[in-house]
Amino acid sequence: MTLWHENRLSEQHNSVLQEDVTVADLVRHYLERIQTHNPNINALVHVDQERAVEQATRRQEQISAGTSPRLVGLPTADKDLVARAGMPTGYGSATSRNQPVSTSSDPMASWLDSVGAISVGKSATSEFGLSGSTESPSTGPTRNPHDLSRSAGGSSGGAAAAVAAGLLPFAPGSDGGGSIRIPAFACGVVGWKPSRGLVPAGSGFESTGGLVVPGLVTRSVDDLVYVAEHLVYGAFPWSSRAPGESGNYRQVLDSPRSGLTVGVTVASPWPLSWGVSPDGRALQALELARSTLADAGHTVVDVDWKPDVTYAENFMTLWAVAAASVPVAAEAVNKLEPLTRFLRERGRRTSAVELAHAQLALRGFERDTIVAFSGYDAVLTPGLNGPAPKLGWLDQEDAERNFRQQVNMTPWTSFVNVAGLPALAVPVSQVEGLPLGVQLVGRPGGDATLMGIAHQISDRLPEAQRWPEQVV
């Protein structure tokens, strides 16, 4: 029996294209793994087996007719913030229970259809994607495949846990403050937050402050490159676009570059008064990545970066306004989690002038950060501030403390969204069976360069991507 989930994405896809395996058999392989392991992990909150098998039959017909789309036959799942026609959309919230199925699809669901992928259901998320841990009381906690007592991160926690456990070969997600990278760090997989203005299915400018972009979670950098080219393909229906050429990411793997300049920083824009300080294990992972890049022939130097001290207040203003913008019926507000209510109340108190001032200040932060990083081909930071925390680690009564706890665990992610830069979460080691990773941040439109650097790290640190013992 072929263990398809252990193969590279390209190998799985080529087997489908060459009809060595039928699309239905590949889909059933993953559905069987979901049936076996998802009850313990809770990565997927909705599974539609009948629809998936029906789609597999249609995709097989396209292959036989020679008219197949680019990623035809690969199973995946939509993040449960993304509407798909014919499926329920829960948003990780009790306020969305018993809602009718969606009648239309959001752009990322339409993208999956256009490239021929098959959605088997919905991956778990935190309530409206506002938390860095996927522990919604509405759907139950998503557990880390490496240790079921640990968080899978968030808000794309279901996507990362599903890929890490081999329940899906790849998964789309969205990232407004680290929501792809945080769970990728926690689960030991690769997470890509694209440049703002790069992905046609979501430029980032649709969201408050331009924070949220769609991206991908994969098991490896090689798998990421295989899918990423197709995420940036096609007409770009926006006037503001990331600089540089998009696509042709395969070239960075086939022709690896040396002699790049990589900056390193542990600085964070969050205030020291919040208790933000680097964890020793996070620093060890950073030093491992640093020495690995030096061994690969790159110049690795410290970055003198002093972020604007007003960042925290301004980011919280945007995050709160975004929460207040989520449509929730008045009679359902009391069903919201404390963090969501706290953010919504703050957002509703924010005036248009205060929002404008915060956005203006953060555009200045964007400019200053890009200037500070401009002398480097990439900038390396820690990933999570230590291994994935235990489930239940967040304060469920004091929402403001909850927010600061998240910041302390993820102090290096949100600034990338504010600056609109590309970033990758890359696994580098494990401590006591739990993954540790680092973050690579690129220049605007420099996504391909990041993938090339990340591939060099992964090639030299293969032990970082061991399968979780729970799901072998």
Backbone hydrogen bonds, N-H to C=O, Kabsch-Sander energy under -0.5 kcal/mol:
donor,donor_aa,acceptor,acceptor_aa,energy
4,W,2,T,-1.4
6,E,3,L,-2.1
7,N,4,W,-1.8
12,Q,8,R,-2.2
13,H,9,L,-2.6
14,N,10,S,-2.6
15,S,11,E,-1.9
16,V,12,Q,-1.6
17,L,13,H,-2.7
18,Q,14,N,-2.4
19,E,16,V,-1.2
20,D,15,S,-2.6
21,V,15,S,-1.3
26,L,22,T,-2.0
27,V,23,V,-2.8
28,R,24,A,-2.6
29,H,25,D,-1.9
30,Y,26,L,-1.7
31,L,27,V,-2.5
32,E,28,R,-2.5
33,R,29,H,-1.7
34,I,30,Y,-2.5
35,Q,31,L,-2.4
36,T,32,E,-1.9
37,H,33,R,-2.9
38,N,34,I,-2.2
40,N,37,H,-1.0
41,I,37,H,-1.7
42,N,38,N,-3.2
45,V,122,K,-2.0
46,H,122,K,-1.2
48,D,120,V,-3.0
49,Q,47,V,-0.6
52,A,48,D,-2.1
53,V,49,Q,-2.4
54,E,50,E,-2.1
55,Q,51,R,-2.7
56,A,52,A,-2.0
57,T,53,V,-1.8
58,R,54,E,-1.7
59,R,55,Q,-2.6
60,Q,56,A,-2.2
61,E,57,T,-1.7
62,Q,58,R,-1.7
63,I,59,R,-2.1
64,S,60,Q,-2.4
65,A,61,E,-1.7
66,G,62,Q,-0.6
66,G,63,I,-1.1
67,T,62,Q,-2.5
71,L,115,V,-3.1
72,V,69,P,-1.2
73,G,116,G,-2.2
74,L,71,L,-1.7
76,T,118,I,-2.6
78,D,121,G,-2.3
80,D,123,S,-2.2
82,V,79,K,-2.8
83,A,81,L,-0.5
86,G,102,S,-2.9
87,M,84,R,-2.3
91,Y,80,D,-2.1
93,S,90,G,-2.0
96,S,93,S,-1.3
97,R,94,A,-1.2
99,Q,96,S,-1.4
102,S,87,M,-2.6
106,D,83,A,-2.8
109,A,106,D,-0.5
110,S,106,D,-2.3
111,W,107,P,-2.2
112,L,108,M,-2.0
113,D,109,A,-1.8
114,S,110,S,-2.4
115,V,111,W,-1.9
116,G,113,D,-1.1
117,A,112,L,-1.8
118,I,74,L,-2.5
119,S,117,A,-0.5
120,V,76,T,-3.0
120,V,118,I,-0.6
122,K,46,H,-2.3
123,S,78,D,-3.0
124,A,43,A,-2.9
128,F,91,Y,-3.1
129,G,126,S,-2.3
130,L,127,E,-1.9
134,T,153,G,-1.3
135,E,133,S,-1.5
139,T,136,S,-0.6
140,G,136,S,-2.5
142,T,134,T,-2.8
143,R,41,I,-3.0
143,R,141,P,-0.5
144,N,147,D,-0.6
144,N,150,R,-2.2
147,D,144,N,-1.4
150,R,147,D,-2.6
151,S,389,P,-3.2
152,A,142,T,-0.9
154,G,132,G,-0.9
156,S,179,S,-2.2
157,G,155,S,-0.6
158,G,124,A,-1.9
159,A,124,A,-0.5
160,A,156,S,-2.0
161,A,157,G,-2.6
162,A,158,G,-2.3
163,V,159,A,-2.0
164,A,160,A,-2.7
165,A,161,A,-2.0
166,G,163,V,-1.1
167,L,162,A,-3.0
168,L,162,A,-1.2
171,A,217,V,-2.2
173,G,215,G,-2.1
175,D,213,V,-2.5
182,I,178,G,-3.5
184,A,180,I,-1.5
185,F,181,R,-2.9
186,A,182,I,-2.2
187,C,183,P,-2.4
188,G,184,A,-1.1
188,G,185,F,-0.5
189,V,184,A,-1.9
190,V,218,T,-2.6
191,G,425,A,-1.4
192,W,216,L,-2.6
193,K,191,G,-0.6
193,K,423,A,-2.7
196,R,420,G,-2.0
197,G,203,S,-2.6
198,L,195,S,-1.3
202,G,199,V,-1.8
207,S,204,G,-1.4
210,G,207,S,-2.3
211,L,208,T,-1.1
213,V,175,D,-1.8
215,G,173,G,-2.2
216,L,192,W,-1.1
217,V,171,A,-2.7
218,T,190,V,-2.3
219,R,169,P,-0.6
224,L,220,S,-2.0
225,V,221,V,-2.6
226,Y,222,D,-1.6
227,V,223,D,-1.6
228,A,224,L,-3.5
229,E,225,V,-1.2
230,H,227,V,-1.5
231,L,227,V,-0.9
231,L,228,A,-0.7
232,V,228,A,-1.3
238,W,236,F,-0.9
241,R,239,S,-0.6
242,A,197,G,-2.8
251,Q,248,N,-1.0
252,V,249,Y,-1.2
253,L,249,Y,-0.6
253,L,250,R,-1.1
254,D,250,R,-2.2
255,S,251,Q,-2.5
259,G,297,G,-1.2
262,V,260,L,-0.6
262,V,299,T,-3.2
263,G,261,T,-0.5
263,G,378,A,-2.5
264,V,301,V,-1.7
265,T,380,L,-2.3
274,W,271,P,-1.7
275,G,272,L,-2.3
276,V,271,P,-0.8
277,S,275,G,-0.6
283,L,279,D,-2.0
284,Q,280,G,-1.9
285,A,281,R,-2.0
286,L,282,A,-2.0
287,E,283,L,-2.5
288,L,284,Q,-2.0
289,A,285,A,-2.2
290,R,286,L,-2.5
291,S,287,E,-2.6
292,T,288,L,-2.1
293,L,289,A,-2.2
294,A,290,R,-1.9
295,D,291,S,-2.3
296,A,292,T,-1.2
297,G,294,A,-1.5
298,H,293,L,-2.0
299,T,260,L,-2.8
300,V,298,H,-0.6
301,V,262,V,-2.2
301,V,299,T,-0.5
303,V,264,V,-2.6
305,W,303,V,-1.3
311,Y,308,D,-1.5
312,A,269,P,-0.6
314,N,310,T,-1.9
315,F,311,Y,-3.1
316,M,312,A,-2.4
317,T,313,E,-1.7
318,L,314,N,-1.9
319,W,315,F,-2.8
320,A,316,M,-2.6
321,V,317,T,-2.2
322,A,318,L,-2.4
323,A,319,W,-1.8
324,A,320,A,-2.4
325,S,321,V,-1.3
326,V,323,A,-1.1
328,V,326,V,-0.6
332,A,329,A,-2.1
333,V,329,A,-0.6
333,V,330,A,-0.9
335,K,332,A,-2.1
336,L,333,V,-1.8
341,R,337,E,-2.4
342,F,338,P,-2.7
343,L,339,L,-2.5
344,R,340,T,-2.7
345,E,341,R,-2.7
346,R,342,F,-2.0
347,G,343,L,-2.8
348,R,344,R,-2.7
349,R,345,E,-1.1
350,T,346,R,-0.6
350,T,347,G,-0.9
355,L,351,S,-2.3
356,A,352,A,-2.4
357,H,353,V,-2.4
358,A,354,E,-2.3
359,Q,355,L,-2.6
360,L,356,A,-2.3
361,A,357,H,-2.4
362,L,358,A,-2.3
363,R,359,Q,-1.9
364,G,360,L,-1.6
365,F,361,A,-1.8
366,E,362,L,-2.5
367,R,363,R,-2.3
368,D,364,G,-2.7
369,T,365,F,-2.6
370,I,366,E,-2.4
371,V,367,R,-2.3
372,A,368,D,-2.5
373,F,369,T,-2.1
374,S,370,I,-0.6
374,S,371,V,-0.9
376,Y,373,F,-1.9
377,D,261,T,-2.6
378,A,261,T,-1.1
379,V,441,V,-2.8
380,L,263,G,-3.7
381,T,439,Q,-2.4
383,G,384,L,-0.5
383,G,437,G,-1.2
385,N,409,M,-2.5
386,G,384,L,-1.8
391,L,149,S,-2.6
393,W,390,K,-1.4
399,A,397,E,-1.0
402,N,398,D,-2.2
403,F,399,A,-2.2
404,R,400,E,-1.9
405,Q,401,R,-2.7
406,Q,402,N,-2.0
407,V,403,F,-2.0
408,N,404,R,-2.3
409,M,405,Q,-1.4
410,T,406,Q,-1.9
413,T,410,T,-1.1
414,S,410,T,-0.6
416,V,413,T,-1.3
417,N,413,T,-0.7
417,N,414,S,-0.6
418,V,414,S,-1.9
419,A,415,F,-2.2
420,G,416,V,-0.8
420,G,417,N,-0.5
421,L,416,V,-1.7
423,A,193,K,-2.4
424,L,440,L,-2.2
425,A,191,G,-2.6
426,V,424,L,-0.6
426,V,438,V,-2.6
428,V,436,L,-2.7
429,S,436,L,-1.9
431,V,434,L,-2.8
434,L,431,V,-1.8
436,L,429,S,-2.7
438,V,426,V,-2.3
439,Q,381,T,-2.3
440,L,424,L,-2.3
441,V,379,V,-2.9
441,V,439,Q,-0.5
442,G,422,P,-2.4
443,R,377,D,-0.5
446,G,443,R,-3.1
450,L,446,G,-1.6
451,M,447,D,-2.0
452,G,448,A,-2.1
453,I,449,T,-2.2
454,A,450,L,-3.0
455,H,451,M,-2.1
456,Q,452,G,-1.4
457,I,453,I,-1.8
458,S,454,A,-2.7
459,D,455,H,-2.5
460,R,456,Q,-1.3
461,L,457,I,-1.1
464,A,461,L,-1.7
465,Q,462,P,-1.5
466,R,463,E,-0.9
470,Q,145,P,-0.6
471,V,468,P,-1.5
472,V,469,E,-0.6
